[in-house]
């Protein structure tokens, strides 16, 4: 079977991977968390357009699916874990101590659980219209935004809170919580009420809170999805 490697969608996916890889270097070698976060955002843009272009050009392929997951684990697994690792070293501690600690490596559970979440997504046909667990890009934005806020806005979190965020993000990615996808059914209001409302709320939060809106929008997404899931079970 002839496999086409260098299609436009695959090149976009590789751009995602390169952004994530450079972001890891920026975080771990240079401690440049803002740059690392910006590269994560750029990786997310490439991640969105590779699937869109693949469908537009009719170039969807099994190799593209696998390549996408490999790239996503770098950009939305290893990169956010690297940001949390650097952030941990900069933060004060309540009881873990101020010196280097083996506990810092625990944040890489984000990379491990992102891999699990992506592998599960590839074989789970129920996630075509909604997600089971928090999508890895959303978890990555939650973690990465903390580095941005610490570097640009002076946010201070105890090391224990950094570990808690890593644990929460990892658990949410493999949880059974059904989370709505931002895939619109046409452009009308009917059938898209939740999506339009969420986007409007997110836009308002970004205008009012700027950088602080990122983790709050992710938290809102989780809460709304959880409440929606409870309401659906109640109505059954």
C-alpha positions as CSV (number, residue, x, y, z in Angstrom):
1,X,0.0,0.0,0.0
2,X,1.4,3.4,-1.0
3,X,1.4,5.9,1.8
4,X,1.5,9.6,1.0
5,X,3.5,11.3,3.7
6,X,3.9,14.9,2.6
7,X,0.3,16.0,2.1
8,X,-0.8,19.5,3.0
9,X,-2.7,18.3,6.1
10,X,0.3,16.2,7.3
11,X,2.6,19.2,6.9
12,X,0.2,21.3,9.0
13,X,0.3,18.5,11.6
14,X,4.1,18.5,11.5
15,X,4.0,22.2,12.0
16,X,2.0,21.6,15.2
17,X,4.6,19.1,16.4
18,X,7.5,21.5,15.6
19,X,5.8,24.3,17.6
20,X,5.3,22.0,20.5
21,X,8.9,20.8,20.4
22,X,10.3,24.3,20.2
23,X,8.0,25.3,23.1
24,X,9.4,22.5,25.2
25,X,12.9,23.9,24.6
26,X,11.8,27.4,25.4
27,X,10.3,26.3,28.7
28,X,13.0,23.8,29.9
29,X,16.2,25.5,28.6
30,X,15.3,29.1,28.5
31,X,12.5,29.4,31.1
32,X,10.6,31.5,28.6
33,X,7.1,30.5,29.6
34,X,5.3,33.3,27.7
35,X,7.0,32.2,24.5
36,X,6.2,28.6,25.2
37,X,2.5,29.4,25.7
38,X,2.4,31.4,22.5
39,X,3.9,28.4,20.6
40,X,1.2,26.2,22.2
41,X,-1.5,28.6,20.8
42,X,0.2,28.4,17.4
43,X,0.3,24.6,17.6
44,X,-3.5,24.6,18.4
45,X,-4.1,26.7,15.3
46,X,-2.2,24.2,13.2
47,X,-4.1,21.4,15.0
48,X,-7.4,22.9,14.0
49,X,-6.6,23.5,10.4
50,X,-5.0,20.2,9.6
51,X,-8.3,18.3,10.1
52,X,-10.2,21.1,8.3
53,X,-7.9,21.0,5.3
54,X,-7.9,17.2,5.2
55,X,-11.7,17.2,4.9
56,X,-11.6,20.1,2.4
57,X,-9.1,18.4,0.2
58,X,-10.3,14.8,0.7
59,X,-6.9,13.8,2.1
60,X,-8.0,12.2,5.4
61,X,-5.9,9.1,6.0
62,X,-5.0,6.6,8.8
63,X,-1.4,7.9,8.9
64,X,-2.8,11.5,9.4
65,X,-4.8,10.3,12.3
66,X,-1.8,8.7,14.0
67,X,0.5,11.6,13.2
68,X,-2.1,14.0,14.7
69,X,-2.1,12.1,18.0
70,X,1.7,11.9,18.1
71,X,2.0,15.7,17.5
72,X,-0.7,16.5,20.0
73,X,1.0,14.6,22.8
74,X,4.1,16.8,22.3
75,X,2.2,20.1,22.0
76,X,-0.6,19.4,24.4
77,X,1.0,16.8,26.7
78,X,4.8,17.3,27.1
79,X,4.7,21.1,26.5
80,X,2.2,22.0,29.3
81,X,4.0,19.5,31.6
82,X,7.3,21.3,30.9
83,X,5.7,24.7,31.6
84,X,4.3,23.3,34.9
85,X,7.8,21.9,35.8
86,X,9.5,25.3,35.4
87,X,6.6,27.0,37.2
88,X,7.0,24.6,40.1
89,X,10.6,25.5,40.5
90,X,9.8,29.3,40.6
91,X,7.0,29.1,43.2
92,X,7.1,29.1,47.0
93,X,6.0,26.0,49.0
94,X,3.6,25.5,51.9
95,X,5.1,22.3,53.1
96,X,7.1,20.6,50.3
97,X,10.2,22.7,50.8
98,X,11.9,25.4,48.8
99,X,14.8,23.4,47.3
100,X,14.7,21.0,44.3
101,X,12.3,18.2,44.9
102,X,11.5,14.9,43.2
103,X,7.8,16.0,43.5
104,X,8.4,18.4,40.6
105,X,8.6,15.5,38.1
106,X,5.0,14.5,39.1
107,X,3.7,17.2,36.7
108,X,4.7,15.0,33.8
109,X,1.6,12.9,34.5
110,X,0.0,15.5,32.2
111,X,2.0,14.2,29.3
112,X,1.3,10.5,30.2
113,X,-2.4,11.0,30.6
114,X,-2.6,13.1,27.4
115,X,-1.2,10.1,25.6
116,X,-3.9,7.9,27.1
117,X,-6.6,10.3,26.2
118,X,-5.4,10.6,22.6
119,X,-5.1,6.8,22.2
120,X,-8.6,6.4,23.6
121,X,-10.0,9.0,21.3
122,X,-8.6,7.2,18.2
123,X,-10.6,4.0,18.9
124,X,-13.7,5.5,20.5
125,X,-16.4,6.1,17.9
126,X,-18.6,7.8,20.5
127,X,-16.4,10.9,20.5
128,X,-17.2,12.1,17.0
129,X,-20.0,14.5,18.1
130,X,-18.9,15.1,21.7
131,X,-15.9,14.3,23.9
132,X,-15.4,11.8,26.7
133,X,-13.0,13.6,29.1
134,X,-11.4,17.0,28.7
135,X,-9.7,17.4,25.2
136,X,-5.9,17.6,25.5
137,X,-5.7,21.1,24.0
138,X,-8.0,22.4,26.6
139,X,-6.1,20.8,29.4
140,X,-2.9,22.2,27.9
141,X,-4.2,25.7,27.8
142,X,-5.3,25.4,31.4
143,X,-1.7,24.4,32.5
144,X,0.1,26.7,30.1
145,X,-1.9,29.8,30.9
146,X,-0.6,29.6,34.5
147,X,3.0,30.0,33.2
148,X,1.9,33.0,31.2
149,X,0.1,34.6,34.1
150,X,3.1,34.0,36.4
151,X,5.6,35.5,34.0
152,X,3.4,38.4,32.7
153,X,1.1,39.2,35.6
154,X,3.0,38.0,38.7
155,X,0.6,35.2,39.6
156,X,1.9,33.3,42.6
157,X,0.8,29.7,43.2
158,X,2.2,27.4,45.9
159,X,4.0,24.4,44.6
160,X,1.2,22.2,46.0
161,X,-1.3,24.1,43.8
162,X,0.8,23.4,40.7
163,X,0.8,19.7,41.5
164,X,-3.0,19.9,42.1
165,X,-3.5,21.5,38.7
166,X,-1.4,18.8,37.0
167,X,-3.4,16.0,38.8
168,X,-6.7,17.6,38.0
169,X,-5.9,18.1,34.3
170,X,-4.6,14.5,34.0
171,X,-7.7,13.1,35.7
172,X,-10.1,15.2,33.6
173,X,-8.6,14.0,30.4
174,X,-9.3,10.4,31.1
175,X,-12.5,10.9,33.0
176,X,-15.9,9.7,31.8
177,X,-17.4,13.2,31.8
178,X,-19.1,13.9,28.5
179,X,-18.0,17.3,27.2
180,X,-19.7,19.1,24.3
181,X,-17.7,19.8,21.1
182,X,-17.7,23.2,19.4
183,X,-18.8,21.7,16.2
184,X,-21.7,23.8,14.9
185,X,-24.7,22.3,13.2
186,X,-25.1,25.0,10.6
187,X,-25.1,28.7,11.5
188,X,-28.5,28.9,13.1
189,X,-29.4,29.3,16.7
190,X,-31.4,26.1,17.0
191,X,-29.2,23.2,17.9
192,X,-26.3,25.5,18.6
193,X,-27.7,27.3,21.7
194,X,-25.1,26.0,24.1
195,X,-22.1,26.6,21.7
196,X,-23.1,30.2,20.9
197,X,-23.8,30.9,24.6
198,X,-20.4,29.5,25.7
199,X,-18.5,31.4,23.0
200,X,-20.3,34.6,24.0
201,X,-19.4,34.0,27.7
202,X,-15.9,33.2,26.8
203,X,-15.4,36.3,24.7
204,X,-16.8,38.5,27.5
205,X,-14.4,36.9,30.0
206,X,-11.5,37.5,27.6
207,X,-12.4,41.2,27.2
208,X,-12.9,41.7,30.9
209,X,-10.1,39.5,32.4
210,X,-7.6,39.1,29.5
211,X,-5.0,36.5,30.4
212,X,-6.8,35.4,33.5
213,X,-9.8,34.4,31.3
214,X,-8.0,31.4,29.9
215,X,-8.1,29.1,33.0
216,X,-11.5,30.4,33.9
217,X,-12.9,29.7,30.4
218,X,-11.6,26.1,30.7
219,X,-13.1,25.7,34.1
220,X,-16.4,27.1,32.8
221,X,-16.3,24.5,30.0
222,X,-15.8,21.7,32.5
223,X,-18.6,22.9,34.8
224,X,-21.1,23.5,31.9
225,X,-20.3,20.0,30.5
226,X,-20.7,18.4,33.9
227,X,-24.1,20.1,34.5
228,X,-25.2,19.3,31.0
229,X,-24.4,15.6,31.6
230,X,-26.4,15.6,34.8
231,X,-29.3,17.2,33.1
232,X,-29.3,14.7,30.3
233,X,-29.2,11.7,32.7
234,X,-32.0,13.3,34.7
235,X,-34.2,13.6,31.6
236,X,-33.7,10.0,30.5
